[in-house]
Amino acid sequence: MNKKGFTLVEIMIVVAIIGLLAAIAILSFMKARQQSQQNACINNLRQIDAAKEQTALERRWTNGQAIDMTCADSTKSNVNVYIKGLAGTTNSPNCPAGGNYTYNAVGSNPTCVVSGHLLPAP
């Protein structure tokens, strides 16, 4: 008698291999997504820092000059003039990982509240 088909063990092995490959792919995707978010956040921090330095040069601010983060007509809105899409606002760029940015004083790097999202030291 010719029996055609797969045994239960063969099917279970194939399902296990597919599951293992799926797990590896999902972990790789999650790591790539996290790395991409971190790189985008660091780029935003660089833009904030460059805008802050440009504003400091233009307005003759000294190192240690605080960036007012609260009021509508603030030093923050002066900095945002040099960030594309934020001119005249007190909004910050959006961190892709959901964090918030703090501009900090002139001469110090801006920061993000998400762990690991830091500008590299010069």
C-alpha positions in Angstrom: 0.0 0.0 0.0 1.3 3.4 -1.0 0.6 6.0 1.6 1.2 9.6 0.7 1.6 12.5 3.0 3.7 13.8 5.9 3.9 12.3 9.4 3.0 14.3 12.4 6.7 14.5 13.5 7.7 16.0 10.1 5.0 18.6 10.3 6.0 19.5 13.9 9.7 19.9 12.8 8.7 22.2 10.0 6.5 24.3 12.3 9.3 24.5 14.9 11.8 25.7 12.2 9.3 28.4 11.0 8.7 29.5 14.5 12.4 29.8 15.2 13.0 31.9 12.0 10.0 34.1 12.9 11.4 34.7 16.4 14.8 35.7 15.0 13.2 38.0 12.4 11.0 39.8 15.0 14.0 40.3 17.3 16.1 41.7 14.5 13.2 44.0 13.5 12.8 45.3 17.0 16.5 46.0 17.3 16.6 47.8 14.0 13.6 49.9 14.9 15.1 50.9 18.3 18.4 51.8 16.6 16.5 53.9 14.0 14.6 55.8 16.6 17.8 56.5 18.5 19.6 57.8 15.4 16.6 60.0 14.5 16.6 61.4 18.1 20.3 62.1 18.0 19.8 63.9 14.7 17.0 66.0 16.3 19.4 66.8 19.2 22.0 67.9 16.7 19.5 70.2 15.0 18.5 71.7 18.4 22.1 72.3 19.3 23.0 73.9 16.0 19.9 76.2 16.2 20.8 77.1 19.8 24.4 78.0 18.8 23.2 80.0 15.8 20.8 81.9 18.0 23.5 82.5 20.6 25.8 83.9 17.9 23.1 86.2 16.5 21.8 87.5 19.9 25.2 87.5 21.6 24.3 85.1 24.3 27.1 83.9 26.5 27.8 80.4 27.7 25.4 79.5 30.5 22.6 81.6 29.0 19.4 79.7 30.0 16.8 78.8 27.4 13.4 79.6 28.7 11.2 76.6 27.9 7.8 78.0 29.0 6.5 81.3 27.7 5.2 81.9 24.2 7.7 84.7 23.5 10.7 82.9 24.9 14.2 82.2 24.0 13.0 78.8 23.0 11.0 80.2 20.1 14.0 82.3 19.1 16.0 79.0 18.8 13.1 77.3 16.9 13.5 79.8 14.1 16.5 77.8 13.0 14.7 74.4 13.1 12.7 73.6 10.0 9.0 73.6 10.6 9.2 75.1 14.1 9.7 78.8 13.4 8.0 81.0 15.9 6.7 78.2 18.1 7.6 76.8 21.5 7.2 73.2 20.3 10.2 70.9 20.2 10.9 68.4 17.5 9.3 65.0 18.3 11.4 62.2 19.6 10.4 59.1 17.7 10.6 57.0 20.9 8.2 59.3 22.7 10.7 61.3 24.7 10.8 65.0 25.4 13.7 67.3 24.7 15.3 69.8 27.0 17.3 72.5 25.3 19.6 73.3 28.3 21.7 76.4 28.6 24.0 77.7 25.8 27.3 75.8 25.8 25.7 72.5 27.0 24.1 69.8 24.9 20.4 69.4 24.7 19.0 66.2 26.2 16.2 63.7 25.6 14.5 61.9 28.5 14.8 58.5 26.8 17.8 56.5 28.0 20.6 56.2 25.5 19.5 59.1 23.4 22.5 61.4 23.9 24.7 63.5 21.7 28.2 62.1 21.4 30.9 64.1 23.1 32.8 66.4 20.7 
